[in-house]
Amino acid sequence: MYSSVCSLGCPVLTKQLGAHITLFSRRSDPLDKAREEVTLACASKDQDVNTVMVDMGDDQEVKEAFESQSRPADILYCAAGGNYDQNGFFVDLTAKDLENCMRNNYFSAAYAAKIMMHIWLTEDASVVKPTHQRHREIIFINSCAAFLGLPGSIAYTTSKTAVRALAHTLRMEVLRHNCADSKYSIHIAFPGDFVSPGFMKEQQTKVPLNKKIQGLEQPIEQLLHKFPTSDKVASLIVRAADRGDFIICEDSFAANALFSNMLGPSPKRGWGVFDALMSPLMGWIVIPYLR
C-alpha cells in the first residue's frame, strides 16, 4: 500500500490492512513521525514500512518515486493536502496562494493516481500473469468542504471540489480496464473536521467569520472533545472502502447531510433511502434557512 502522509491515522491503516506500507511526503519530520507510529502499529514483523521524501505536487518526482519501488502497490491512499497557508477571503489571497492550494490538494492527488494507474496498466499488459485477480484501489481522502462553499475557505473548497470531480470521472473510466488480471475501484472520503496537528494549525489562520459559521469559536480544549480523532476517522474510512463504498461520509451526520444536498452524478449510498429522503429536506428547508 502507498499513502501520502497526512494527519489521518496511518497506524490505523496499517493495523486494519496488515499491509506493507510506503509513505510519501515532501517533509522529513512528518515522515519520521509517521514511520515510527506505523512501525509500532504493525501486526506482524513481516510488514515492511518504507518512507520516501517527495513533493507530491511535482509529477516528475512522483513518477520517479513510485517507479523506483520494489513492488507496485495494490492500494493507493491519496491523503496529502491542507489549507493552513491559504485560509482567507478571495480578495486577500494572492495568485500564488490559489496555485499552491490547488497543487497541495488537487494535483498531489491527480498525479499520484495518474502515475499509479500507468504502473498498474503496464503490469496488466506484461506477459507475466498473476495467479489470481488483483484488486487495485485508489482512495481519495477529500473533505466535506467540497459540499459547501464557506467564506474564508475559498481556495481550499475549490481544490476539494476538483478532487471530487476527478474521483467521479475516474470511477467510470477504470471500468474500461477491468480484466482477468485486475479489478479496479475508486473511493472518495469526505470527512468533516477531526482532531489532528493540521486541524490545530488551521485554527491559527482561519478568519473569524469562517470559525463562527463552522462552530469553531470555542476554546481548543472544547474542540478536542467535540470532534473525532484522526484514528477514528481513518478506521471508518478503511471499513467503508472494504465494503466497496464509493462515497464515504462516515464520521459525522453533518457530512452525510451535506452530501445528500449535493448528490449530482454520485450514486446514492446503500439502498439509497437516506439520500432520497434527506436530499429534499436539505434542499428545500435546511439550506435555504441557513443561507
Secondary structure, 3 states (H helix, E strand, C coil): CEEECCCCCHHHHHHHHCCCEEEEECCHHHHHHHHHHHHHHCCCCCCCEEEEECCCCCHHHHHHHHHCCCCCCCEEEECCCCCHHHCECHHHCCHHHHHHHHHHHHHHHHHHHHHHHHHHHHHHCCCCCCCCCEEEEEEEECCHHHHCCCCCEHHHHHHHHHHHHHHHHHHHHHHHHCCCCEEEEEEEECCCCCECHHHHHHCCCCCHHHHHHHCCCCCHHHHHHHCCEHHHHHHHHHHHHHHCCCEECCCCHHHHHHHHCCCCCCCCCCCCHHHHHHHHHHHHHHHHHHC
